[in-house]
Amino acid sequence: MITKRIIPCLDVKNGRVVKGVNFLGLADVSSPVTLAEYYSECGADELVFYDITASFEGRALFTDILKETASKVFIPLTVGGGINTIDDFDRVLKCGADKVSVNSGAIRNPALVEEAAKKYGDQCVVLSVDVKRVDGVFRVFAKGGRENTGMEAISWIKQCVERGAGEIVVNSIDTDGVKQGFDLEMLDAVCNAVKVPVIASGGAGCIEDFITLFNSLPKVDAGLAASIFHFGEVDIKDLKRTLAENNINVRL
């Protein structure tokens, strides 16, 4: 049985971890270095670091804070934000990332996924997709959830997997920060469309939401969350212990 992963997410703006609701109203949380070290020590399986305004501001990802963060982490680290070229992949990997997450850069240039997968391997290329319902259709949003691309999300995800994306992070804008549970309908549609690992993001509010996620959708590989971990509402050790008690396979 595949081990389910628990992944805290560090949304970084101007060198600080922030968190909002539905991608809006960002509040300061902490230093990414401090949080990364804490999560690395308290049982997180992986860590995601997003420079959330790099694409919107049209700049490269901050590398100084990333290097410092990576030096404190002894679990796999996925990094995204402002990834537009192979050089960006190279720079981030040299800073200590294990995997690179691409979102807006792939929308602008889908061939980037293919190029990166050929150079670094599928396992290194993570497609992060910000998805929101528009008139009942799952649509892909770019630039940190600010811009509706008009693309239908499931076909976009399938195309990127065919090009070599080895993992998909599905960010539901509809449930982000709302803490009412993961977007099971959206995740089910993605899991049925691809055969690579799918990471659920957006909506976790309590331990029960993770139990519901993994029991309802056995194909989901990991649950990603931010504020509930950052603000101490859910302790990762408690979460994993409870998941194990509910016969969900996790690394304790």
N, C-alpha and C positions, 0 to 999 in steps of 0.2 A: 504494500500500500504506500502511495506517495505521501511524503511528509508535507503537511501544509505549512506555509511560511507566514510569519507575522513581520510586517515591514513598516516601521515608522517613516514618515516623510518630513523632510526639512524643506519648507518653502522659504527661500532666502531672498531678501530684498535689502540692498544697501548694506550687505554684510551681517544682517540680523535675520533670525527666523521669525516669520510672521504667519498669521492665520486669519482667514476671513470666512464669510458665509456666501455660498453661490459665487465664489471667486471675487467677492466685493468686500469692502469694509475691513481692510487689513489691520490687525492689531499686533504690536510687538510682543514677542514671546521670550526670546533668549538668544544667546550666542550659539551658532551652529557647532562650534568646536566643543563647547560644554555639553550640549545635548547629544552630539554624536558619541562622545566618550561615554556618557551615561547609558545610552541605548546599547552600545557595544558590550557593555559590562552586565547589562540586566536581562539578557536573553533574547534580544531581537535577532532574527535570522539574517536580515539584510537591512540596508539603509538606503533611502533615496534622497538625493540632494538636488533640488531644483532652484536654479537662479531664475525666479519667476518673471522678472521684467526684462531679461536680456533680449528676448525676441521682439517685444513691444518697443523697446528703446533702440533696437537695431544695433546692439553692441555685442562684443564677445563676452563669454562667461567670465566672472571673476575667478582668477586662478590662485591668488594668494591665500584667500580664505579657504578655498578648496584643498590646497596642499596641506594646510594646517589641520583641516578636518580629517582628511584621509590618513594623516600620520597618527591619529588617535583611534582609528577604527580597525578592528580585527575581524570584521565580517564583510561580506561582499557589499560594495558601494556602487550604486548606479547614479550617474550624474547627467543632468539635462539643463537646457536653457541656452538659447543662442547657438545651437548646434546646426550649422548651415553647410559645412564643407568637411571633406576628409581631414583637412588640417585641424579643424575643431575637434574631431574625434581623437586625433593624434595628441593634441595638446592636453585634453582632459584625461586621457589614459596615462599620459606621462606625469600628470599631477597625482595619480594614485587611484583613479577610478577603475573598477573591474568591468563595468558595463556602461554604455552610453545611451542615453534616452534622447530620441529625436521626435519632434512634434511639428512645429511650424516649418522647420527646415525641410522635412520630408514633403510637406504640402507644397512648398515652393518648387522642390526638385525631387520627385519620387525616385529618381535614379540614385540619389544619395544612399538610400537604404541598400540597394543592390551593390553599390561600390564599396560601402563599409562592410557589408557581410562577406564579400569576396576577400577583402584585405584583412579583416580581423576575426572573421567567423560569425555565423549566425548568433551564437550564444552571447556575443558582445553587443548586438544591436537590439535595443528595446524601443518598440514603437509606443509612444504615449499619445493617447487620443482623448481630447476633450469633447465630450458628446452631450448634446442637449436635444430634447424633443422640440421640434418645430412643426406645428400642425400635425402632430401624431407621427412624425417621421424622425428617426435618429439622424441628426445632422452633426457634421464635424465642425468644430470651432477652432480658430487659430489665435495666435498672439495672446496666450494666457486666458482664453475663453472670451475674448473681446469681439472677435470677428467671425461671423457666420460664413463659412466657405461655400455653403450650398451643397456640399458633397454628402451623399448618403453614407453613414458611418460603417455599416457592415461590409459593403462592397469595397470601401476604402481600406479597411483592415485586412480583408482577404487579399487585396492587391499587394499590400505591403508584406504580408507573410509570403506570398509567392515570390516576391523580390528578395526575401532573405531575413526579414525581421524574426528574431528567435523568441521573442516574448512580447506580450501586449499588456500595457497598463491602461485600463478603461476608467477614465475619470468622468463620472456622471456629474455634470454641472447642476442638474436638477436636485441632486441629493447632497451636494458638497456642503459640509459644515452644518447641515440641518440636524444631524444626529437622530434620524428616524429610521435608520437601517440602510443597507446597501441597495443599489438599484438592481434587483434580481431579474427583472424583465430584460433590461439592457444586457446584463452579463450573460444571461441564458442565450440570447441571440448571438452574442460574440462566441461563446463556447461551442455552440452548434455549427459555427461557420469556419472555425480554424482548429488545428491540432497542436498548436504551440501553447506553452504555459500562458494562462490569463490571470492577471492580477486585478483584484477588485479595489476600486478607490472611490471614496465619496459616500458619506452617510453613516459611518459607524458612530454609535452613540453609547454603546454598552457591550459587555461581554456577550450577551444573548444575541446581538446582531452578528457576531462572528460564528456562533453556533448555527444560527439560521442560515447564514451564507454557505457554510461548508456542508451542512446537511441537505439544503435545498439544491445546491449546485455542486455536486461532487467533482465536476471538471474544473472548477476554479482552483488554482494552485496556491494563491496567497491573498491575504487581506492587508490592505495598506490603509493607514490612518495617520492623522496628525494631531489635532487638538486634544482628543481624549487621552493621548499619551503625554503630550506636552504639559497639560494642566493637571496631570495626575488622576484623572477620572477613571482610567483603567490602567492597572499595573500589568506589565507584560508577563511577569512570572505568574501572577494570578490568572491571567487570561489563558496562558498555555496549560496551566494545571487544570483549569475548568474544561478546556477543550479536550484534554486527555481523558478526563472523567466522563466526558460525553462520547467517548470512543472515536474521537477525531485525532488522527495521527500527527503529532507535533514533536519537535525536538525539545526535550526538557533539559 
